[in-house]
Amino acid sequence: MAQFLTNRGYAVLSPNFRGSTGYGKKFVDGGNLQWGDKMQDDLTWGAKYLISQGISDPKRIGIMGASYGGYATLAGLTSTPDLYAVGVAIVAPSNLITLLDAIPAYWESERIRFYKRMGDPTTAEGRAQLMRQSPLTHADKIKTPLLVVQGANDPRVNKREADQIVVALRDRGFPVEYIVAPDEGHGFARPVNRMAMLVLAEKFLAKYLGGRYQESHTPEVAKRLQEITVDPKSVKLANPSDK
């Protein structure tokens, strides 16, 4: 992905924010309970460093990621709305309470670790913290164009996570673009779906950041993109409480 974006003319920063593995226990534990807080600060200061070095135009910085990176994208648009000019959130958690509630059965043995890393929703303090750290709670602060990408069969980040943020922006009358692949889970694996996503993403980024994009693509990809594009007006939440 970094090579693809670089090819399109962008400088790409992919920081190892605290909480990342591979740098020792202290570094991993430094991310405990810091979703949207210090973990997000690491991304913010990374962007500010690029600006200070003259690498990035402060008016043309985008944020893009999948899974936790998708969460970080939404958190960046809500906690530092003036920093980014565009966001692409792929299989992105928007509500940490509903994310933890949807832990699949085969992850049950990991629940304690999730609560340690993210916060414990079974306690009043933990629930309040998780609500504060949920981008959905602060969706009214988003003023950056957003593209949301989701797999309909995602067992880790349920489709509800994407629907919730799309509905929140739609109900504000704020423009948001949304694609959902009915044959994908946590990320896009089928080549035609990946190509369709990239076709849309590069055009979306180019519109707001000024990079280049390839205008031509195969009829198969064009057809697939049309099939998986969702009109935000058609999105309905399963329960009113999901809002």
Residue frames as qw, qx, qy, qz and C-alpha x, y, z in Angstrom:
[[0.000, 0.885, 0.465, 0.000, 0.00, 0.00, 0.00],
 [0.309, -0.780, 0.107, 0.534, 2.83, 2.40, 0.82],
 [0.382, -0.130, 0.611, 0.681, 4.42, 1.71, -2.56],
 [0.200, 0.619, 0.689, 0.320, 1.10, 2.24, -4.31],
 [0.111, -0.936, -0.284, 0.177, 0.52, 5.58, -2.61],
 [0.390, -0.591, 0.321, 0.629, 4.10, 6.67, -3.22],
 [0.383, 0.187, 0.688, 0.587, 3.63, 5.86, -6.89],
 [0.077, 0.798, 0.556, 0.220, 0.67, 8.22, -6.89],
 [0.257, 0.649, -0.055, 0.714, 2.85, 11.05, -5.63],
 [0.549, -0.773, -0.039, -0.315, 2.37, 10.97, -1.88],
 [0.169, 0.457, -0.741, 0.462, 4.94, 10.92, 0.91],
 [0.788, -0.353, -0.422, -0.276, 3.87, 8.07, 3.19],
 [0.069, -0.471, 0.689, -0.546, 4.49, 7.84, 6.94],
 [0.812, -0.256, -0.463, -0.245, 3.63, 4.54, 8.64],
 [0.075, -0.621, 0.577, -0.525, 4.70, 5.03, 12.28],
 [0.589, -0.173, -0.773, 0.163, 5.13, 2.35, 14.91],
 [0.360, -0.627, 0.087, -0.685, 2.97, 4.08, 17.51],
 [0.182, -0.291, 0.808, -0.480, 3.08, 2.92, 21.13],
 [0.773, 0.102, 0.412, -0.471, 1.18, -0.32, 21.57],
 [0.726, 0.512, -0.405, -0.215, 2.85, -1.80, 18.48],
 [0.930, -0.281, 0.222, 0.083, 4.49, -5.20, 18.87],
 [0.817, 0.416, -0.049, 0.396, 8.11, -5.99, 18.13],
 [0.210, 0.698, -0.278, 0.625, 9.66, -3.33, 20.37],
 [0.257, 0.094, -0.762, 0.586, 9.44, -4.98, 23.76],
 [0.267, -0.561, -0.776, 0.109, 6.84, -5.32, 26.49],
 [0.166, -0.504, -0.287, 0.798, 7.23, -1.77, 27.79],
 [0.093, 0.142, -0.396, -0.902, 6.45, -0.34, 24.36],
 [0.291, -0.344, -0.810, -0.376, 3.39, -2.57, 23.95],
 [0.316, -0.575, -0.665, 0.356, 2.13, -1.75, 27.44],
 [0.126, -0.249, -0.036, 0.960, 2.62, 1.95, 26.69],
 [0.265, -0.152, -0.517, -0.800, -0.52, 1.65, 24.58],
 [0.204, -0.388, -0.877, 0.198, -2.71, 0.23, 27.35],
 [0.009, -0.756, -0.565, 0.330, -5.98, 2.19, 27.57],
 [0.157, -0.544, 0.164, 0.808, -4.53, 4.74, 25.13],
 [0.333, 0.452, 0.697, 0.445, -6.70, 4.18, 22.05],
 [0.072, 0.849, 0.380, 0.360, -7.44, 7.64, 20.72],
 [0.400, -0.907, 0.043, 0.125, -5.18, 9.24, 23.33],
 [0.334, -0.709, 0.513, 0.351, -1.38, 8.75, 23.42],
 [0.616, 0.121, 0.698, 0.345, -1.51, 6.19, 20.61],
 [0.391, 0.816, 0.391, 0.168, -3.22, 8.82, 18.49],
 [0.175, -0.935, 0.164, 0.260, -0.80, 11.51, 19.66],
 [0.578, -0.317, 0.586, 0.472, 2.01, 9.50, 18.09],
 [0.483, 0.500, 0.595, 0.403, 0.30, 9.81, 14.70],
 [0.048, 0.974, 0.220, -0.015, -0.47, 13.49, 15.22],
 [0.336, -0.814, 0.327, 0.343, 3.12, 14.33, 16.07],
 [0.619, 0.010, 0.626, 0.474, 4.32, 12.25, 13.15],
 [0.362, 0.754, 0.460, 0.297, 2.24, 14.40, 10.83],
 [0.134, -0.986, 0.004, 0.095, 3.47, 17.59, 12.51],
 [0.579, -0.484, 0.460, 0.468, 7.06, 16.41, 12.13],
 [0.558, 0.346, 0.575, 0.489, 6.58, 15.98, 8.38],
 [0.128, 0.940, 0.273, 0.160, 5.19, 19.51, 8.23],
 [0.388, -0.868, 0.184, 0.251, 8.11, 20.90, 10.25],
 [0.595, -0.271, 0.562, 0.506, 10.58, 19.24, 7.88],
 [0.294, 0.549, -0.280, -0.730, 8.93, 20.72, 4.83],
 [0.142, -0.023, 0.953, 0.268, 7.99, 17.26, 3.56],
 [0.049, 0.551, 0.828, 0.090, 4.24, 17.74, 3.78],
 [0.121, -0.376, -0.184, -0.900, 1.91, 20.57, 2.89],
 [0.100, 0.096, 0.733, -0.666, -0.10, 21.22, 6.08],
 [0.554, 0.271, 0.112, -0.779, -3.21, 21.74, 3.98],
 [0.773, 0.297, -0.415, -0.376, -2.85, 18.44, 2.11],
 [0.038, -0.312, 0.917, -0.245, -2.38, 15.66, 4.64],
 [0.776, -0.128, -0.354, -0.506, -4.53, 12.54, 4.49],
 [0.340, -0.341, 0.811, -0.333, -4.95, 9.70, 6.94],
 [0.798, 0.163, -0.389, -0.431, -5.75, 6.16, 5.83],
 [0.061, -0.356, 0.904, -0.231, -5.73, 2.76, 7.48],
 [0.703, -0.140, -0.577, -0.391, -7.42, -0.57, 8.06],
 [0.696, -0.362, -0.592, 0.186, -8.65, -2.24, 11.26],
 [0.441, -0.648, -0.258, 0.565, -6.92, -0.33, 14.09],
 [0.288, -0.077, 0.288, 0.910, -5.60, 1.94, 11.33],
 [0.123, -0.550, -0.594, -0.574, -9.20, 2.54, 10.34],
 [0.447, -0.754, -0.438, 0.200, -10.01, 3.44, 13.93],
 [0.460, -0.408, 0.016, 0.788, -7.00, 5.77, 13.98],
 [0.140, 0.298, 0.470, 0.819, -8.31, 7.40, 10.83],
 [0.303, -0.725, -0.520, -0.335, -11.67, 8.12, 12.45],
 [0.558, -0.659, -0.269, 0.426, -9.99, 9.19, 15.70],
 [0.420, -0.105, 0.169, 0.886, -7.75, 11.54, 13.77],
 [0.021, -0.462, -0.475, -0.749, -10.71, 13.16, 12.04],
 [0.455, -0.752, -0.439, -0.186, -12.54, 13.63, 15.34],
 [0.628, -0.622, -0.155, 0.441, -9.68, 14.56, 17.71],
 [0.289, -0.469, 0.261, 0.793, -7.61, 16.69, 15.29],
 [0.538, 0.650, 0.536, -0.035, -10.15, 17.73, 12.64],
 [0.215, 0.937, -0.118, -0.247, -7.99, 20.58, 11.36],
 [0.409, -0.554, 0.649, 0.324, -4.94, 18.41, 10.69],
 [0.422, 0.056, 0.841, 0.335, -6.25, 16.22, 7.88],
 [0.321, 0.313, -0.267, -0.853, -7.71, 17.09, 4.50],
 [0.764, 0.101, -0.428, -0.473, -9.12, 13.62, 3.78],
 [0.435, -0.340, 0.786, -0.279, -9.61, 10.24, 5.43],
 [0.704, 0.132, -0.590, -0.373, -10.02, 6.66, 4.19],
 [0.481, -0.344, 0.669, -0.451, -11.25, 4.29, 6.92],
 [0.622, 0.173, -0.701, -0.301, -11.11, 0.59, 6.04],
 [0.711, -0.323, -0.625, 0.009, -12.90, -1.97, 8.29],
 [0.162, 0.389, -0.380, 0.823, -12.76, 0.69, 10.99],
 [0.334, -0.516, -0.722, 0.318, -14.12, 0.46, 14.55],
 [0.031, -0.577, -0.121, -0.807, -16.21, 3.54, 15.30],
 [0.613, -0.586, 0.093, -0.522, -17.71, 2.57, 18.66],
 [0.213, 0.416, -0.845, 0.259, -15.41, 0.72, 21.06],
 [0.545, -0.082, 0.614, -0.565, -18.32, -0.54, 23.16],
 [0.863, 0.325, 0.091, -0.375, -20.07, -2.25, 20.26],
 [0.509, 0.582, -0.634, -0.009, -16.69, -3.45, 18.98],
 [0.063, -0.325, 0.868, -0.371, -16.00, -5.30, 22.23],
 [0.685, 0.093, 0.450, -0.565, -19.58, -6.54, 22.44],
 [0.827, 0.457, -0.121, -0.306, -19.10, -8.18, 19.04],
 [0.124, -0.567, 0.813, 0.053, -15.97, -10.18, 19.93],
 [0.778, 0.145, -0.481, -0.377, -16.40, -13.46, 18.01],
 [0.915, -0.367, 0.056, -0.156, -16.52, -16.78, 19.83],
 [0.902, 0.165, -0.137, 0.375, -13.10, -17.83, 18.64],
 [0.265, 0.581, -0.294, 0.711, -11.62, -14.71, 20.29],
 [0.632, -0.694, -0.203, -0.278, -13.24, -15.34, 23.67],
 [0.835, -0.297, -0.176, 0.428, -9.98, -16.49, 25.25],
 [0.451, 0.251, -0.004, 0.857, -8.52, -13.10, 24.28],
 [0.204, -0.833, -0.381, -0.346, -11.25, -11.03, 25.93],
 [0.597, -0.713, -0.128, 0.344, -9.23, -10.34, 29.10],
 [0.549, -0.121, 0.234, 0.793, -6.30, -9.09, 27.03],
 [0.121, 0.594, 0.434, 0.666, -8.61, -6.84, 25.02],
 [0.391, -0.862, -0.310, -0.090, -10.00, -5.35, 28.21],
 [0.636, -0.526, 0.029, 0.563, -6.47, -4.73, 29.49],
 [0.439, 0.078, 0.357, 0.821, -5.36, -3.10, 26.26],
 [0.018, -0.500, -0.458, -0.734, -8.52, -1.16, 25.43],
 [0.300, -0.228, 0.337, -0.863, -10.60, -0.81, 28.59],
 [0.024, -0.194, -0.967, 0.165, -13.16, -2.83, 30.53],
 [0.315, -0.295, -0.347, -0.833, -16.74, -2.09, 29.44],
 [0.568, -0.446, -0.691, -0.033, -18.13, -4.03, 32.42],
 [0.385, -0.450, -0.409, 0.694, -17.06, -1.23, 34.78],
 [0.122, 0.928, 0.324, -0.138, -18.53, 2.27, 34.87],
 [0.236, -0.779, 0.319, 0.486, -15.08, 3.83, 34.61],
 [0.413, -0.124, 0.747, 0.506, -14.02, 1.62, 31.73],
 [0.340, 0.632, 0.675, 0.171, -17.26, 2.17, 29.85],
 [0.031, 0.951, 0.121, -0.282, -16.98, 5.94, 30.21],
 [0.311, -0.593, 0.519, 0.532, -13.40, 5.82, 28.95],
 [0.410, 0.140, 0.799, 0.417, -14.33, 3.68, 25.94],
 [0.255, 0.818, 0.516, -0.004, -17.23, 5.96, 25.05],
 [0.092, -0.899, 0.127, 0.408, -14.94, 8.99, 25.23],
 [0.302, -0.455, 0.676, 0.495, -12.40, 7.25, 22.98],
 [0.513, 0.401, 0.742, 0.158, -15.00, 6.19, 20.42],
 [0.125, -0.025, 0.361, 0.924, -14.97, 8.32, 17.26],
 [0.150, -0.549, -0.726, -0.387, -18.73, 7.87, 16.98],
 [0.323, -0.693, -0.476, 0.434, -19.16, 9.89, 20.18],
 [0.169, -0.638, 0.083, 0.746, -17.47, 12.84, 18.48],
 [0.485, 0.371, 0.652, 0.450, -18.78, 12.38, 14.95],
 [0.123, 0.936, 0.326, -0.047, -20.14, 15.93, 15.04],
 [0.303, -0.788, 0.276, 0.460, -16.54, 17.20, 14.96],
 [0.612, 0.065, 0.609, 0.501, -15.71, 15.60, 11.63],
 [0.330, 0.828, 0.059, -0.450, -15.30, 18.15, 8.86],
 [0.088, -0.507, 0.736, 0.441, -13.04, 16.14, 6.58],
 [0.762, 0.266, -0.341, -0.481, -14.22, 14.20, 3.52],
 [0.470, -0.331, 0.796, -0.187, -14.40, 10.52, 4.43],
 [0.684, 0.208, -0.584, -0.384, -14.44, 7.27, 2.49],
 [0.620, -0.309, 0.624, -0.362, -15.61, 4.22, 4.47],
 [0.562, 0.305, -0.718, -0.276, -14.75, 0.70, 3.28],
 [0.582, -0.262, 0.612, -0.466, -16.32, -2.41, 4.82],
 [0.284, 0.069, -0.924, -0.246, -16.69, -6.16, 4.33],
 [0.654, -0.322, -0.171, -0.663, -20.24, -7.32, 5.00],
 [0.912, -0.212, -0.348, -0.047, -19.06, -10.56, 6.66],
 [0.269, 0.551, -0.550, 0.566, -16.40, -9.07, 8.91],
 [0.722, -0.465, -0.511, 0.024, -16.43, -11.05, 12.21],
 [0.553, -0.158, -0.330, 0.748, -13.90, -8.77, 13.92],
 [0.063, 0.253, 0.099, -0.960, -15.14, -5.29, 13.03],
 [0.318, 0.509, 0.795, -0.084, -18.83, -5.83, 12.46],
 [0.207, 0.474, 0.482, 0.707, -20.51, -3.97, 9.60],
 [0.276, -0.855, -0.438, 0.026, -22.44, -2.07, 12.25],
 [0.492, -0.526, 0.011, 0.694, -19.22, -0.14, 13.02],
 [0.235, 0.063, 0.450, 0.859, -19.17, 1.29, 9.50],
 [0.107, -0.647, -0.652, -0.381, -22.94, 1.81, 9.32],
 [0.373, -0.753, -0.406, 0.360, -22.92, 3.81, 12.54],
 [0.312, -0.463, 0.124, 0.820, -20.37, 6.39, 11.40],
 [0.110, 0.227, 0.625, 0.739, -21.93, 6.64, 7.93],
 [0.203, -0.720, -0.641, -0.172, -25.37, 7.28, 9.43],
 [0.379, -0.688, -0.248, 0.567, -23.97, 9.81, 11.90],
 [0.223, -0.268, 0.317, 0.882, -22.41, 11.81, 9.07],
 [0.002, -0.387, -0.724, -0.571, -25.38, 11.37, 6.77],
 [0.241, -0.753, -0.608, 0.073, -27.79, 12.64, 9.40],
 [0.288, -0.631, -0.045, 0.719, -25.65, 15.76, 9.71],
 [0.540, 0.823, 0.135, -0.111, -25.95, 16.27, 6.00],
 [0.211, -0.751, 0.549, 0.302, -22.21, 15.73, 5.74],
 [0.759, 0.479, -0.362, -0.252, -20.87, 14.05, 2.57],
 [0.499, -0.433, 0.750, -0.022, -19.50, 10.55, 3.08],
 [0.652, 0.363, -0.548, -0.378, -18.71, 7.82, 0.55],
 [0.649, -0.271, 0.639, -0.312, -19.30, 4.16, 1.38],
 [0.640, 0.296, -0.632, -0.322, -18.49, 0.83, -0.22],
 [0.662, -0.277, 0.611, -0.334, -19.44, -2.58, 1.16],
 [0.415, 0.301, -0.800, -0.311, -18.35, -5.87, -0.39],
 [0.834, -0.226, 0.077, -0.498, -20.88, -8.63, 0.40],
 [0.968, 0.100, -0.218, 0.078, -18.27, -11.35, -0.16],
 [0.437, 0.491, -0.484, 0.579, -15.53, -9.98, 2.11],
 [0.665, -0.583, -0.424, 0.196, -14.66, -10.10, 5.80],
 [0.413, -0.831, 0.032, 0.371, -11.93, -8.27, 7.70],
 [0.151, -0.574, 0.515, 0.619, -10.28, -6.68, 4.69],
 [0.745, 0.537, -0.052, -0.392, -10.63, -7.22, 0.96],
 [0.594, -0.320, 0.703, 0.226, -9.09, -10.47, -0.30],
 [0.682, 0.487, 0.522, 0.157, -10.64, -10.98, -3.73],
 [0.435, -0.078, 0.300, 0.845, -8.53, -9.22, -6.40],
 [0.053, 0.568, 0.518, 0.637, -11.51, -7.62, -8.12],
 [0.389, -0.846, -0.366, 0.010, -12.72, -6.15, -4.82],
 [0.565, -0.506, 0.037, 0.651, -9.25, -4.88, -3.93],
 [0.339, 0.170, 0.412, 0.828, -8.90, -3.26, -7.33],
 [0.118, -0.745, -0.508, -0.416, -12.32, -1.64, -7.06],
 [0.495, -0.786, -0.235, 0.286, -11.43, -0.26, -3.63],
 [0.525, -0.330, 0.193, 0.761, -8.10, 1.13, -4.89],
 [0.220, 0.455, 0.503, 0.701, -9.72, 2.69, -7.96],
 [0.259, -0.850, -0.385, -0.249, -12.11, 4.59, -5.73],
 [0.608, -0.669, -0.106, 0.414, -9.55, 5.37, -3.01],
 [0.519, -0.101, 0.236, 0.815, -6.95, 6.84, -5.36],
 [0.071, 0.582, 0.441, 0.680, -9.55, 9.00, -7.10],
 [0.447, -0.822, -0.349, -0.040, -10.91, 10.10, -3.71],
 [0.616, -0.516, 0.007, 0.595, -7.43, 11.00, -2.43],
 [0.418, 0.188, 0.348, 0.818, -6.55, 12.80, -5.65],
 [0.075, -0.782, -0.463, -0.411, -9.65, 14.96, -5.38],
 [0.435, -0.891, -0.121, -0.049, -8.60, 16.36, -2.00],
 [0.651, -0.578, 0.251, 0.423, -4.81, 15.96, -1.95],
 [0.335, 0.839, -0.252, -0.347, -3.93, 16.51, -5.59],
 [0.432, -0.342, 0.792, 0.263, -2.07, 13.27, -6.30],
 [0.412, 0.277, -0.593, -0.634, -2.46, 11.43, -9.56],
 [0.658, 0.051, 0.687, -0.303, -4.76, 8.51, -10.29],
 [0.114, -0.055, 0.844, 0.521, -5.28, 6.11, -13.16],
 [0.518, 0.216, 0.060, -0.825, -8.45, 6.97, -15.02],
 [0.697, 0.196, -0.540, -0.429, -8.67, 3.73, -17.00],
 [0.372, -0.245, 0.849, -0.284, -9.59, 0.38, -15.50],
 [0.061, -0.050, -0.937, -0.341, -11.16, -2.85, -16.69],
 [0.526, -0.301, -0.360, -0.710, -14.91, -3.26, -17.25],
 [0.673, -0.292, -0.673, 0.096, -14.89, -5.97, -14.57],
 [0.356, -0.175, -0.462, 0.794, -13.49, -3.58, -11.96],
 [0.193, -0.128, -0.087, -0.969, -15.83, -0.77, -13.01],
 [0.623, -0.321, -0.548, -0.457, -18.79, -3.11, -12.73],
 [0.618, -0.291, -0.644, 0.344, -17.68, -4.35, -9.31],
 [0.171, -0.033, -0.299, 0.938, -17.19, -0.83, -7.97],
 [0.410, -0.227, -0.251, -0.847, -20.70, 0.05, -9.05],
 [0.686, -0.297, -0.638, -0.183, -22.03, -3.08, -7.34],
 [0.600, -0.311, -0.557, 0.482, -20.38, -2.44, -3.98],
 [0.063, 0.211, -0.118, 0.968, -20.99, 1.31, -3.80],
 [0.200, -0.571, -0.771, 0.198, -23.63, 2.09, -1.19],
 [0.076, -0.648, -0.175, -0.738, -25.82, 5.17, -1.11],
 [0.132, 0.067, -0.657, 0.739, -25.57, 6.49, 2.48],
 [0.505, -0.114, 0.039, -0.855, -29.26, 7.36, 2.31],
 [0.798, -0.046, -0.492, -0.346, -30.07, 3.64, 2.13],
 [0.387, 0.176, -0.792, 0.438, -28.16, 2.65, 5.28],
 [0.646, -0.558, -0.126, -0.506, -30.33, 1.54, 8.19],
 [0.028, -0.427, 0.792, -0.436, -29.12, 0.59, 11.65],
 [0.412, -0.181, -0.891, -0.064, -30.36, -2.68, 13.10],
 [0.385, -0.656, -0.605, 0.237, -31.50, -1.02, 16.34],
 [0.001, 0.933, 0.082, 0.350, -32.03, 2.63, 17.30],
 [0.643, -0.738, 0.141, 0.145, -29.67, 2.08, 20.24],
 [0.817, 0.117, 0.199, 0.528, -26.83, 1.49, 17.74],
 [0.255, 0.853, 0.066, 0.450, -26.68, 5.22, 17.10]]
